[in-house]
Amino acid sequence: MKIFDCTTYFEEDMMMDLRFNILNHFVDKFVVCEATFSHSGKEKNINFNKKNYPKFEDKIIHLVLNKDPVEKNINSQKNPHWLRQSSIDRIEAQRNYISKALDEADQNDYIIYSDNDEIPNLSKVDFKKNKMKILVFKQKLFYYKFNLAYPRVDWFGSKACKLKNLKNISWLRNIKNKKYNIFRLDTLFSEMKYKNLKIINDGGWHFTNLKTPEGLLKKYLNDEMHSEFELRDTNLKEIEYKIKNKFINYDHLIDTKSSNEKKQNNRFDLTKVNLNVLPNYIKDNLEKYKSWID
């Protein structure tokens, strides 16, 4: 039995270095899928180079998706719903392209998918003894710095299953973060609700928005919600202010169908936490990451 850790990439070199070092002991292959376009549809260079990670190079499979799945539509490009759906379609295409790297996997090998800033705590799983079809990792959520937590939300990012149960990566990503009762008949007809699912407590870390203000501005203009960000006309000074004052204004608990204004017009202060909650690799390399610790 092997473990394939799969993720997508834009230009997050620090996160990839962290990922490889933290998971190397557990993982047999790292699959990194990059596209020649951003989620907003802008053309981009290929930035990932596995030779930059010589310690892990033999384990890394680097895939490049060249074809944008979204057909350009000039008449729709100012429609926020079309822009959002186009971003979602690009994200799903990039995630699902990961299957190209799984030809060498055995049917009983485990496939883990995470966005690259979601790092599962694999020390909490005995894969050989696991009997559940789906594994969902309950992760701590951090913003801006490794030790600035947002405890209001539990993050369910990384998910895993055996290759024989994998429909595609988007299916795995979209599975509900809940183990349903055996009497729930709707689970028989749903591809997102499962009874044979296990939540892994203390399941890792979601280190989101660990970038410079300039890096965050670029990220926001290219990610899934770029159209909402553009409508708000957020600038570099506003990003710098939020980092300096350690707060976010996005409400994760509001229904995703709610208006952007309702989701964004909030203030939630971040909590500085003890370094003991961080992965051992970060704790062992505090000097290396000192600029990312509050």
Helices and strands as residue ranges (DSSP letters): E 3-9, H 13-23, E 29-35, G 50-52, G 57-59, E 60-65, H 80-96, G 97-101, E 110-113, E 118-120, G 122-124, E 134-143, E 148-149, E 155-162, G 163-165, H 169-174, G 185-188, E 197-200, E 204-208, H 213-220, H 226-232, H 236-245, E 247-248, H 260-264, E 268-269, E 271-272, G 275-277, H 280-283, G 290-292
